[in-house]
Structure formats: structure tokens, C-alpha cells
């Protein structure tokens, strides 16, 4: 393999990994605060992409406006989803709320098939984002450069919110013990809504970036990215924001390098992601950056 | 008291049910439409359903013996998924008790239904599924299109003779029987034409539903082929070609009939301009009188040009209807026998004669994309 090909592979890996990282952050946020694996995350991701698509095509908004509208809408939607599907089950066993999440996921997918239609749609990608840039013989499109920048910026903002702000303090309190937090006059409902708002906002942003990079929408588009980013979050240590980013990049790099160095195995790319998940769960169940926690009884 | 009322209601309900389902002679002939309407192949499925529905509007009845029956379409979504496909096919033959099955877009999906229609002894007519294994060894599965050994040869010939290509790279959708089969037939034929055992530099794989192909395409860059053959589902293929352009690959892309869906252009946009693929039918060269009838009706109803698979949907319906009329009976075995001897039936896509495997032997058409439209290039005869 020549050096320029290797560089091209590295660029591809980082660009894919940053996208995984972006979506994994949302997963891990919700889990970190509520200990809930939000299986509907991938479908919120799909919804965000569709709303932006209709913003551009039906209402002919400029792409950045469609992006903002979609993010706002999806964040509100996420808050609503939590109210309807998760809040009534907050005191039930954890398994009930997880099943409810799976139900919400199927409901959203089926609704999307009915409302948006089952046929895939092509996304009009703004020219600014799809320009090809060359560095010597290595080439990439602008969106691949923008996504990692945003991933790191959002990582910074989230770490700041969680660690430095009052809301963040409340979030950490809720994550440690909901009842105790309530006794300390933390408005738990507000904190949970805020967390879901942020999680959905991230999913929507990820979905829109995804649809600009891979300009194709279908109602089940959130399934695979949802699973992959769940894996990324687990690898990094679910609940840890930094870990999610790390897991995302790691997954992207492994997926690309498998095809690069073992091209005959390229069909087994997804299988490797899942094998990685199993290995991590067996060897280091808390993930790379996860903290070991005693289960409360 | 409450219990008593409940029991009464239950009894009433059951009675109503029995009355509703009273024995009634079948007044309709049922055509099961077995197509992907959601999921990765939904675009293709929808095109075939368009053709079937159009045919149903134009020829809504069938004469069995001297009785006129209405033809009812029972549409089952196989969800672009092999497991769901088996379920959908089972439902069509068991619950809906259809007389004939039409479809499916996608050879893998049709193959999933193969053993089910065979066990139920219900005849099925594939419309655009081209993998030879769909009909091979299954006397109940037929099709109104050509098969991949021919299609692979057509594209290999095009690569060798028209493009003067000596080396090719293949990108396959490895979870799709259609793609794997067609890639193999192309490779065999291309090696034979070039007389070079190593004419295929590499075969790279991806899975249905993948979106990132940058790693595979970076590999392609290394090989510097004269031509890239990438048969596969339309959205994945469009993304592959788009990402290839982004990586600076200028090599000519060739593909198969699955590319002819509006979604292929919709997703690929500028990037898919100039790609070349084989398909079944071109509106520019109507072949039979039925072609004209079909084209006029379609253009009037939809106000656009039909895709080749839409014409095949139209033909599949007509072949099934014609066979039932010739059989003069709804007996499963008689219908099967009548379909099997279909000879010189004038369909929209040409004269349809089924060979001993139940496959139609027809010419192929080569198309390209020009200014965002599928454009006719040439017709290739099967001999």
C-alpha cells in the first residue's frame, strides 16, 4: 500500500468515525443521566434528517435554516417522546422502560413509512458542503471536514454544560440518585426534559450531517447508525461523553482498516463491529473510559 | 349479571361472524402482487406495481371457460427482506389463496418465495428478477424477463468491444444473490473475451444498506482498472458512484437492470451522468403493438416515461391472464401447464416465449444517463 493510499484510508476513517462519535454522544448523554438506553435514538436521528429534507424541498428554506428548524423541532419532539413513553415508567423496573424504548422505535419507523413513504429519497446537498478538496492525491468533501470540527465543538460544549453549569450539576445529581435529587429541590422533570432535548438535538444534527454526507433518506436509515453508535458508546464506556467520541472514532477506524487491509473480508464489515462489541463486553464491560459502579439494590 | 351480558355479546359476535363468512362461490380471480414496497428495494417494487395496476385497469376481467371473473389484486409487501418475503408469500398462498403470484423485484426475494409457491403448487411469475436460480428446479416459478448469464455477457461485451477495456474491478452487493450472480457471469464472460485469466483485478464486497464505501473505493484507486462493474441495489450503487467521484475516480461505471429507478438519479444526481447499464426495454423502440398500447396508456395516466420494470409488471399480468384463459380453469395444475407453454405472446417488452426453465428469451437494451434522464443506447439480441 502506498503512502497516499494509506493517508486516504486514514482520512476516510476519521470522517466516518467522527460521524459515529457525533451520534454516540447523544446515546451516552441520555444513558449517563437516566440509565436508559434510548433505542429510539436512531429513529429520532431519521426524523431530524427528514424534517430538514422537507424544510429544503417543500418550504425551500436555505439549508442552514432547515437545519436549525429541524434541530429545534426534533429537540421538542424528543422531550415529548420522553413525556409520553418514558416518564410514566420512571419508577418501574428498568426493563419496562427499555421495552417501551424499543416500542417507541418501532412506532416511529412505522409512522415514518406511512407518512414519508417507503421509497428512498435523494437529498439536495448544498454545494458548499459537497465540494471536493484535494490534498495532494488525497481527496475529501467539505462536509467530511466540517463534521469532526462540530463533533469536537459539541463535545466541548457538553462537557462544559455537565461540569460547569447549574443545570449540569442538577443533571449529575439526578444521575446519581433521582430521589435524593428531588429531596434537594432539583426539578427532576425539568432536568430529564433538558437531557432528552439535548440528546434529540444531537441526534437530529447527526442525522442531517449523515444525510448530507450520504444523500439518501429512508424510514429505516436510523437502524444501522443507531446500532453502530450504540456499540461506539459501549466501547467508550456508556455514560462517558469523552468515551463515546473515542468509541466512535475507534469504530470508524476499525471498519475502514478492515476493508483496507483485508479487502476480501469487506462484506463482513458490520460483523466486525458486533464482534468488537462482544469482545469489549467480555473483557472490559465498563468500556474504555467507563467507571465501575456498584449496582444500587 | 355482567358475566351473563358478556356471554350473550360473545355468542352474538360469533353468530355474526359465521353469517358473514357463509359459504360463497369465489367471484374473483386473485393475483397476488408480491413486491417490496418498503425498505431498500421499495423504489423498484413500486415501479412494477404501477405496471400491474395499469394492466388491471385496462383488462380487469378474465374469462375462465365461459364465465367472466373480475381480477382482484392482493398486494403483499415483502419489505425488501428475505425473511419477511417468505412470510408475505406464505400469507398470499395460505390466507389470501391467490391463483397466481406476480413478482418480486429482487432475485433474493423471489428465491425466498420459491419453495413456498412450489409447496402450495401456486404458479408465480417473476417480472424482473434475473438470477437463474429463481426458476431453476422450480416448475412453479416463471419469469417474463431474460436471465443474468445473458445480461452479464451483454455488459462484458460492451466493456470489451465498445470501451476497449482490458482490466475490470467488480464491486458486489455480497448479500444480494442478483448482484453476486450477475458479477460472476460478467467476470466469466469478460475473462473469456480478453483471453486473460487475470482480467478481473479485484472483487470488492459491500452489504445491502451500507452507506460508506470509501474504503472499498480507495482500494479500487490502487488497481487503476479500465472499467468498474458494480451491479447492485440502486441507492447503494448511486452512493458508490457519488463517493467514487469524490475520491477522484474517473473510471467508467457499468451496472445492471436494477439501476433503472428514479431514485438512482435522485440520489446520484450529477455523479451518475454517463454510467452505462443493461435493462429490459426502452420506450424509444417500441417492439410490439402491445408496447404502443402500454406506452400510450402509461403516458396518459402518469404523464412520464415508464421504466422497463413497469412494462414487465404489465406483461406479467397479461401473461398470467392469458394463461388462465387458455387453461379454461382455475385448477392450479392446469394454470401452471398453461403458463409453461406461453409462446409468442405479444407483451409490451417484446414477444414472450418461455423456455424449459420458465425463462423468457428476449433482447437486452443498453442505456445511459444523460442530462438526468435514462437514455437509450443500443439493443442486443440474445443469439
Contacts between the chains, C-beta under 8 A, distances in Angstrom:
chain1	res1	chain2	res2	distance
A	1	B	222	7.4
A	2	B	222	7.6
A	5	B	218	6.1
A	5	B	221	6.8
A	5	B	222	5.7
A	8	B	218	4.8
A	8	B	221	7.3
A	8	B	247	7.2
A	9	B	215	6.5
A	9	B	218	5.6
A	12	B	212	7.8
A	12	B	214	3.8
A	12	B	215	5.9
A	12	B	218	6.3
A	13	B	215	7.9
A	15	B	214	7.5
A	16	B	212	5.3
A	16	B	214	7.1
A	113	B	38	5.1
A	117	B	42	8.0
A	118	B	37	5.6
A	118	B	38	3.2
A	118	B	39	6.5
A	118	B	42	4.1
A	118	B	77	7.9
A	119	B	42	4.6
A	119	B	43	4.8
A	119	B	46	5.9
A	119	B	263	6.4
A	120	B	40	7.6
A	120	B	42	7.0
A	120	B	43	6.2
A	120	B	235	5.0
A	120	B	263	5.2
A	120	B	266	8.0
A	120	B	267	6.8
A	121	B	263	7.6
A	121	B	266	6.8
A	122	B	238	7.8
A	122	B	263	6.6
A	122	B	265	7.8
A	122	B	266	3.3
A	122	B	267	4.1
A	122	B	268	7.6
A	122	B	269	6.8
A	123	B	267	8.0
A	130	B	246	7.9
A	132	B	245	7.8
A	132	B	246	5.4
A	132	B	248	7.3
A	134	B	248	7.2
A	137	B	248	7.8
A	139	B	246	6.6
A	139	B	247	5.7
A	139	B	248	4.9
A	140	B	246	7.3
A	141	B	246	5.1
A	210	B	211	7.8
A	214	B	211	3.9
A	214	B	212	6.9
A	214	B	239	5.9
A	215	B	239	7.8
A	215	B	242	7.4
A	215	B	267	6.0
A	215	B	269	7.8
A	216	B	211	7.1
A	216	B	235	5.0
A	216	B	238	7.3
A	216	B	239	6.3
A	216	B	267	4.7
A	218	B	39	7.5
A	218	B	40	7.3
A	218	B	42	7.6
A	218	B	235	7.6
A	219	B	38	7.1
A	220	B	38	7.9
A	220	B	39	6.5
A	224	B	209	5.9
A	224	B	211	7.9
A	255	B	212	7.7
A	255	B	215	7.4
A	256	B	214	6.9
A	256	B	215	4.5
A	257	B	215	7.9
A	258	B	215	7.8
A	259	B	204	7.8
A	259	B	215	3.5
A	259	B	216	5.8
A	259	B	219	7.0
A	260	B	215	5.5
A	260	B	218	6.9
A	260	B	219	7.0
A	263	B	202	6.7
A	263	B	204	5.9
A	263	B	216	7.5
A	263	B	219	5.3
A	264	B	205	8.0
A	266	B	174	8.0
A	266	B	204	5.6
A	266	B	205	4.5
A	266	B	206	6.5
A	266	B	215	7.2
A	266	B	216	5.8
A	267	B	174	3.8
A	267	B	175	7.3
A	267	B	205	3.5
A	267	B	206	6.9
A	267	B	207	6.1
A	269	B	206	7.8
A	269	B	207	7.1
A	269	B	210	7.6
A	270	B	207	6.1
A	270	B	210	8.0
